Amino acid sequence: MKIAVINETSAADKNRDILAALEGRGYDIINAGMKKSGAPPELSYIHTSFMSALLLNAGRADFVVGGCGTGQGYLNAVMQYPGVVCGHILTALDAWLFTQINGGNCISLMLNQGYGWASDVNIRFIFDRIFSVERGGGYPEHRREPQRESRLLLERISGIVHLPFHEIVTRLPEDVVMPVLRYPGLLESLGPDSLTDNNLKSALAARLR
C-alpha cells in the first residue's frame, strides 16, 4: 500500500511525528506535503486537500494521512473532491471503526488543538488500529451487508454529484492548482507523463504549459 503523508503549514512540524508512527510497517510512504512550519513554499489546507485528491484519483496513493490544526478544515476541503472518503480521527477507536464501517482512504488528524504530551504516541496507536482490520469489512458482524451497500451507494452518489477529476483540474483557479503542481517533489510522485487516465494527463499538461 502507498500512503501519502500531506501536511499543511500550521501543522508541518508534526510531519516528523507522523513519519515516525508509520515507520517499520512495510508501507511505501510518499511524504508529499510540508516538512517544516514556515518553510517556503507554504501550503494551506486548501492546497493539501487538492494534492490529496489528485494523488488518490491519479492512483499514485492508496491512502492519505492529512490534517490541520483542528482537522476540520482539511476534512471539509478534501471531501469536496470525488474518490475521497475521509474521517476525522482523534483516537485509536475512531480509526478502528472508521476503517471497518466507512472503508475510507483518507484521514484528517487534529495536529495543533489539544496536541501535547504523548500525542505522538496517540498517532502511533491510531495507525496500529487503522491498519489492523479489513477496510470496509463492517462492524458489528450483523451490520456488514447493509454497511457495504451504503458504501457502494455513497460511491455512486459521489460519482453523480462531482465533476470528473480532469474537469476539476481544468476549472480550479490558478492559486489552488499551481502551488500544488509546482510544490517540490510533487510531479516526481505524480509522474503525469505515465498516467493511464488520458483525460487527466491532458488536463495536467495544459496547466503545466
KADA-V426441 format. One record per backbone hydrogen bond with DSSP energy under -1.0 kcal/mol. CO is the residue of the C=O (numbers start at 0). NH is the residue of the N-H. If there is no record, write none. Layout:
co->CO nh->NH
co->CO nh->NH
//
This chain:
co->0 nh->27
co->1 nh->61
co->1 nh->62
co->2 nh->29
co->3 nh->64
co->4 nh->31
co->4 nh->32
co->6 nh->33
co->7 nh->10
co->10 nh->13
co->11 nh->14
co->13 nh->17
co->14 nh->18
co->15 nh->19
co->16 nh->20
co->17 nh->21
co->18 nh->22
co->21 nh->24
co->27 nh->2
co->29 nh->4
co->29 nh->31
co->35 nh->38
co->42 nh->8
co->43 nh->47
co->44 nh->48
co->45 nh->49
co->46 nh->50
co->47 nh->51
co->48 nh->52
co->49 nh->53
co->50 nh->54
co->51 nh->55
co->52 nh->56
co->53 nh->57
co->54 nh->59
co->54 nh->60
co->55 nh->58
co->62 nh->3
co->63 nh->106
co->64 nh->5
co->65 nh->108
co->67 nh->110
co->68 nh->111
co->68 nh->112
co->70 nh->74
co->71 nh->75
co->72 nh->76
co->73 nh->77
co->74 nh->78
co->76 nh->79
co->77 nh->80
co->84 nh->104
co->84 nh->105
co->86 nh->107
co->90 nh->94
co->91 nh->95
co->92 nh->96
co->93 nh->97
co->94 nh->98
co->95 nh->99
co->96 nh->100
co->97 nh->101
co->97 nh->102
co->98 nh->135
co->99 nh->137
co->104 nh->63
co->105 nh->86
co->106 nh->65
co->107 nh->88
co->108 nh->67
co->111 nh->114
co->115 nh->118
co->117 nh->121
co->118 nh->122
co->119 nh->123
co->120 nh->124
co->121 nh->125
co->122 nh->126
co->123 nh->127
co->124 nh->128
co->125 nh->129
co->126 nh->130
co->128 nh->131
co->133 nh->136
co->139 nh->142
co->140 nh->143
co->142 nh->146
co->143 nh->147
co->144 nh->148
co->145 nh->149
co->146 nh->150
co->147 nh->151
co->148 nh->152
co->149 nh->153
co->150 nh->154
co->151 nh->155
co->152 nh->156
co->153 nh->157
co->154 nh->158
co->155 nh->159
co->156 nh->160
co->157 nh->161
co->163 nh->167
co->164 nh->168
co->165 nh->169
co->166 nh->170
co->167 nh->171
co->172 nh->175
co->172 nh->176
co->173 nh->177
co->176 nh->180
co->177 nh->181
co->179 nh->182
co->182 nh->185
co->184 nh->188
co->185 nh->189
co->186 nh->190
co->190 nh->193
co->191 nh->194
co->195 nh->197
co->196 nh->200
co->197 nh->201
co->198 nh->202
co->199 nh->203
co->200 nh->204
co->201 nh->205
co->202 nh->206
co->203 nh->207
//
